[in-house]
Amino acid sequence: MNTAGILVGALLLDAIFGEPRWLWQRAPHPAVLMGKLIGRADREYNNGINRKAKGVIVVSALVLAAWAFGGIIGLFGWLPQMLLAAVLLAQRSLVEHVQAVGDALRQSTGDGRMMVGRIVSRDTKAMDQSAVARSAIESGAENLSDGVIAPAFWFLIGGLPGLLIYKIVNTADSMIGYKTERHKDFGWAAARLDDVLNWVPARLTAALIAITHAGLGQWRAIKADAGLHRSPNAGWPEAAMSRALDVAVAGPRSYDGVMQDFPFVNPQGRKVLAPDDVDACCRALWLTWAAGLAVVVVLALL
């Protein structure tokens, strides 16, 4: 079975089964193991002098380890590769987490704040209904790229080693790739490499969203909106999703009690949002996933 064929199976398995709780209550999730490894490296090596150099060495070692492990698993045939790839894709769990915000928001704004707090790092205690819905939509769009399209892309490019390299770099970026006093040097390599690895997938995700919704005729506007975002990559899927739903995303928000005056992406879109907009985002996530699956199916048949 070729690489694209294995990926088709992995995408379908993830879409059908998601993250089975019974399994991960009995065994550690690979992403959790990656997180523990990175956390240990942070504790042991993020100190003293030459922190940037140490960070480069740590990330290089993580990449080499991921490449080697993926190669070893590949020796056992296509089935282990498909199963591990399915575990490391996150389409079903992403939609479930985003939909949970919309469902909770229908109960009360407080319930919505509680649920969205599980998927975003910003302050949620003062959010109104629109801010909760907007945060869920942003998270859905960004994580569609990070958690589904990017891993699938790198599996196509480099097989299981490519997928594992992407996942461990992306996990490292989420843990140490911050511009804080502690991590601005040690996490520099993780953050920069994550930017590189997400450059193509972020724009591919935006294209898939656009093709299945507003159309590529709005690509120039999506590109302009993406440039308003503080991230070189996250702005692309968010800009495309905002156009697909005709809503404004991003904008001012609070982190650790400090209000950040970020500009809106698609500022002319609707700013008063409701749970129905979260539902529409979930439908868009599935439609975009289906378009991506169709592309992989075609590649598998070539």
N, C-alpha and C positions, 0 to 999 in steps of 0.2 A: 504494500500500500504506500502511495506517495505521501509527501508531507501535507499537501493540501487535503488529501483524503482523510488523513489522521485528524487534521484540524476540524473538518466537517463533523466527524464523530464527537470530538471534544466539545465543540460548540453546542451540539444537540444534547449531549449528556448534561452539560451545565444548565442549559435551558430547561431541561426536564426535571432534574434532581436538585439543582442549586447546591446549597450547603446543608447536607443531611445532619441534623443535630445529633442523632444517635451515633453517627460515626465520630464526630469531633468531640463527643463526650468521652470517647474511649481511646482516641488517638490524637496526638498533637497535629494541628494543621501545619502544612509546610510553611505558610506565611508566618505563623507564630514562631516556628523554629528559626526562620530567617531573622525575625525581630529579636529573638533572644541572642542570636549570634552577633548582631549589630550592636545591641545594648551592651554586651560584654566587651566588645571592642571599644565602645565609647568610654566605658568605665576604666578600662586598663590603659588606653593609649591617648586619650584626650586630656593630656596634662603636660606640664612643663613647657619646654621650648619646641620649636619646629612642628607645631601642631598641623600646619597645612601639609607639610611633607608626610607626616604620619597619616593624615587623612587620605592622601593620595595612595600611600602604600596599602592601607586597609582596604580601600575600594578596589584597588588592583587585585589584592588577594581574594576578595569576595567574588570578583568577576572570574578569576581563574578557577576558583572552587566551583562556581556555578557551571562553568563550561565543562569542567572535568566530570562533575556529577551527572550532567545531562548526557554527556557522551557515554558514560557507564550504563545509565538506564537504557540508552538507545541500543545497547548490545543485546538486550533481552526482547527485542522485537517491537512491533507497532502498538500492541495493547497497553503495556505499561506507559508508553509515551502518551497515548490517548487519555488514559485515566488521570495521569498527573497533570496534563494540560487542562483537562476538564476541571480539576480541583483549583487550578490557578486562574481560571477565567471566572468572571463574577457578574454575568448578566442577570441571572435570576435573582440573586441576593441583592443586587443593586436596585432592581425594580421593586423588590419587596420592601427595602428600606425606605425608598422614596415614597412608595404608596402608603406606607405606614404613617408618614407625616401627614399626607392628605386625609387619611381616615381619622387620625387623631384630631386634626384641625377642625373636622366636622363636629367633634364632640365639644371642644373648647379651644380657645387660643392657648391656654395653659398646657393642655395635652399636646397641642402641636409644638409648642416650645420644647417640651420634654423630649419628644421624638426627634425633632430636628437637631437637638443638642447631641444626639448620638452619631450624627453623620457630618457635623461641621464643627470647626474649632472656634468660631466667633462667639461672642457673648449673646445669649438668647433671652435673658430674663426680661428685657424691655421690648422684645419684638412684638409688633402687632401682627395681625393675620397676613397682611401683604408681605411683610418681612419674612415670616415663617415660610410661606409658599415660595417666595423668591429664592430663599436659601436652599430649599429642597430642589428646585429646578436647576440652580447653579451646580449643586452637588451632583445631580443626576447627569448633567451634560459633561462636567469635567471627568467624572468617574466612568462614564461610558468610554471616554478616550483612554484613561489610565488603566481601567480594570477589564476592558474587553477588547477594544480595537487595537491598542498598542501591544498587548500580549499576543493577540492573534497575528498581528503584522510581524512581530519578531519571531514567532514560531514559523511563519512562512519563509522568512529570510534565513533563519539559522537553526531551524528545528528546535528540539527541546532545549539544547544549550542556549540558543538565542532567547527563548522564552524565560528561562531561569536567570540569565544575565539581566534581562530587563526587570524582572520581578525583584531581584535582590537590590538592584540599583534604585528602583522606585521606592522600595521599602526603606532603604538607607536615606534617601532624600526626605521621606516623610518623618523620619526619626531625628536626623542630625543635620538636614539641609536647611537650617534656619540662620538668619543673620543676627543671631543673638551673640552676646559676648562669649558664651561658652562654645558655640558651634560655628561662628562665622569663618574660622580658619579650618578646623577639623572637618567640618561638613562641606567645605568648598568643593571638593572633587565630586562628592555625591550629587550635589545640586547641579553642578555644571554638566556632568555626564547624563543626569536625568533629563536636563533640558535638551541635550543632543538626541537622546534616544526617543524623546517624545515629539521632536520637531515634525517629522513626517506623519506619524499617527494622529497628532492633534489636527492637522490640516485635512487628513483623510477622513477623520470623524466629522469634521465640519462639512466636507463635501458630501458624505453619505446622508447627513441630516438635511442638507440643502436639496439634494436630488430627490429625496423622499417627501419633501414638504414644499418650501417656498420656491425651490428651483435654483439652478446655478446662475440664473439671470441676476440674482442678488449677491453674487460672489464679491463684487467690488465693495458693496455696503458691508458685507460680513467681514471682509479684510479690514476695512476702516474701523469697524466696531471692535475687532480683535485688538487693534492697536491701542484702544483705550484701556485695556486690561493691564494690570500690574505684572501679569505673568506673560512670558513670550509664547506660551503654548495654550494655557487654559482658556485664554480669551477666544480662541477659535471655535471650539465646540459650544461655548457659552453664547458667543455671538450668533452662531447658526441656530441654536435652540431658541434664542430670544426672537429671532426672525420667524422661525417656524411657528411659534406660539403667539407672536405679536405682543410680546411683553418686554419690559425693561428689566435687566438683571444687573448684578453687581451693585454699585452705588455705595453710599456711606454705610459703615458698620463699625461695631465696637469689638476690640480685642483687649482682653485683660483690663477692662474698664476705661480704655482710651479710644475715643471715637476717631476713626480714620475716614477722611473725606475722599473716598475713591469715586471716580466718575461712573455714571451709569453706562452700561453697554446696551446699545439700541435705545438711546434715551427717549426717542419718540414713541416707544411702545407703551403699553398699558402699565401703569404703576400700582393700580389698585387690583390686587390679586386675590384669588379665592381657592378653596380646595379643588374646584373643577380644573383649575390651571395645573395643579399637581397631577391630576388624572390625565390631562392632555400630555404632560411631559412623559408619563409612564407609557402611554400609547406611542409616543414618538420614539422612546427608547427601544421598544420592541420592533417598530417599523424599521428603524435604522439598523438594528441587529439583523433583521431579516434581509435587508439589502446587502449587508456585509456577508452574511451566510451565502447568499446567491452568488456573490463574486467568488467566494472560496469554492463553491460547488463547480463553477465554470472552470476554475483553475485545476480542480481535481480531475476533470474530464478531459483536459487537454493532453 
